[in-house]
């Protein structure tokens, strides 16, 4: 049963990673699959636009140069853990160079539906070395705010996928890991791994942790409060 008020953790600064130094703001909404990220990003973007702010949206695996190659390789079951990591890193690097940094330089608000933390969680769930993955993404601008929607795997597995494609994508449900031949069980086992990684990442990177099981509007109000503090500065 959802709680009346979303739980919240206070962030701590992550040492050794400089701020991006651009006039814009970089806001990230993170979370596992079916955590409600996209809904919160959409609502937040509309709210920011009503405040007369220029908003640029960026989503995972949407580079016009790389994303098609990723989908093709996944359809052919051609991605092993190392190529999985490198493909997504290339997509992310292209979006940083072509979308994120230019928008920050223009003083706009960049709203990211997932960021490099998704790669950290997924790649490490597939056995990648955490330090190797962090070095791979060391070029990434540091976000001004990261909000993590915390949804346990037992809740995630009860929610419908955001698209029919994701419901049968062997990588999205973890079938490539050999955890189980049953798609539903594989998805839950894979999501448990990803969830555990996100729990560690939230501490490491000082994310604001929000109870993603709560009511959509309650979560959005909490998110807006945090974002309002940032964009008013």
Secondary structure as GFF3:
##gff-version 3
##sequence-region A 1 233
A	DSSP	beta_strand	25	30	.	.	.	ID=ss1
A	DSSP	alpha_helix	37	50	.	.	.	ID=ss2
A	DSSP	beta_strand	55	59	.	.	.	ID=ss3
A	DSSP	alpha_helix	67	75	.	.	.	ID=ss4
A	DSSP	alpha_helix	81	95	.	.	.	ID=ss5
A	DSSP	pi_helix	96	100	.	.	.	ID=ss6
A	DSSP	alpha_helix	101	105	.	.	.	ID=ss7
A	DSSP	beta_strand	109	113	.	.	.	ID=ss8
A	DSSP	alpha_helix	116	125	.	.	.	ID=ss9
A	DSSP	alpha_helix	130	136	.	.	.	ID=ss10
A	DSSP	beta_strand	145	150	.	.	.	ID=ss11
A	DSSP	alpha_helix	153	156	.	.	.	ID=ss12
A	DSSP	alpha_helix	164	168	.	.	.	ID=ss13
A	DSSP	three_ten_helix	175	177	.	.	.	ID=ss14
A	DSSP	alpha_helix	183	204	.	.	.	ID=ss15
A	DSSP	beta_strand	208	211	.	.	.	ID=ss16
A	DSSP	alpha_helix	216	231	.	.	.	ID=ss17
###
